[in-house]
Amino acid sequence: MEKLSLGDITVSVKLKIDGRFGRTFIVLIRRKAYILKITDGFGEAITKAEHMPHLYKVGMLNYDKKERAYYLYKFIDGHFIDELPILNRELLRAFIDMASEIDSLDYAITDIDAKNMIFSKDKKLYFVDHDGITHKGIAFLRDCYPYSECENHPLENLPNSSMKNAYDVPTEIYYLGAFLYDKFIKTNRSESDEIKNIVSKMCALDRSDRFVDFASIKAAIDG
């Protein structure tokens, strides 16, 4: 067990993972589990912290004989998206809520992948890693999932998809639909035909056949 001092808090490390952007630990503090992430760049850490709703604390510490920033997140009790057997109504609603929230922020998270998203027991989606933050752009799914296929059509065939900043809400809906289609629908892992039809409409190539906003998708899910 390795010990790290975070100001007036000393933590015992239970698990360490070396990653592309720093080291991630699962720690136990006062009988509550948290995720500790150590990375470079304190100023950037403060900027990112503004968009981390489950962040507990951010600060500086000496680690590996170098001053580094750290994030402390609450531990999310749930399952990674890759572990879920089907796309049901609750999970689809969580994806739509997540996308709606991102669209309302000044920043968007680009590092979206089924391997770093957790569906919690309280029916919400959380990101494990927030290193992929960029200026707001509907391309948040395009950047990390560029070669998905929906109904056997590559995403790059979407009109104007080559124009990096020419994205609107229907375009974002398309990419989210394509992501869900690839992960669940094309492998017959949807709860019902109704869920399948909603996702298929999200990634319709013809914009006139697609949902125009996230509110319309929520209405279809709840209806």
Residue, then its C-alpha position, 0 to 999 in steps of 0.5 A: m500500500e502506497k501512501l500519498s499526502l494531499g495537504d492535510i489528507t493522507v491516502s492509502v493507494k489501493l490501485k495504480i494505473d499509468g495512463r496517457f495523461g497521468r497516473t490514476f489511483i483508487v483511494l480510500i478516505r474516511r471509509k469513502a472511495y474516491i478516484l485520484k488522478i495525478t497529472d501535470g499543469f495546475g492551471e489547466a487542472i483548475t480550468k477542467a475542474e469547472h466541468m467535473p460535477h463529481l470532483y471532490k478536490v483539486g490541488m498540488l502535491n509533490y510526486d516523483k520529485k515533481e510538483r503535479a496537479y491532482y484531482l480527487y473524484k467521488f467513486i462512481d458505483g456502476h458499470f462501464i458501457d462495454e459491460l452492459p448487455i443491452l441498450n434499454r430505455e434508461l441507458l438511452r435516456a442517460f445518453i441523451d441527458m449527457a449529450s444535452e448537458i454537453d451541448s449547453l456548456d462552453y466546453a465539450i468532452t472529446d474523449i468519449d469512449a465506451k471504455n471510459m464511461i460508467f452508467s451508475k446505479d442512479k441512472k447517470l453517465y459519468f466520464v472516467d477521464h476528463d483529459g479530452i476537453t476542448h472548445k465547444g464543438i459538436a464534434f465531441l463524438r466525431d473526434c474519438y469515433p471517426y470511422s463508425e458505421c450506421e446502416n453501413h454508411p461511414l460517418e464521413n459521408l455526412p454532408n459537411s462532415s469535413m468542415k471541422n466547425a460546421y456542426d449543429v445539433p442534428t449533426e451531433i445527434y447523428y454521431l451519437g446515434a451512430f455511436l449507439y448503433d455500433k455499440f448496441i443496435k447492429t449486434n442486436r443488443s437493444e431492449s426493444d424495436e422501439i429503442k432500435n427505431i429511435v437510434s436508427k432515426m437519430c443517425a438517419l442520413d437524410r436530415s429531414d428523417r432525423f430528430v431535430d433536437f434532444a427534446s424530441i428524442k426524450a419525448a420519443i423515449d418517454g412516449 
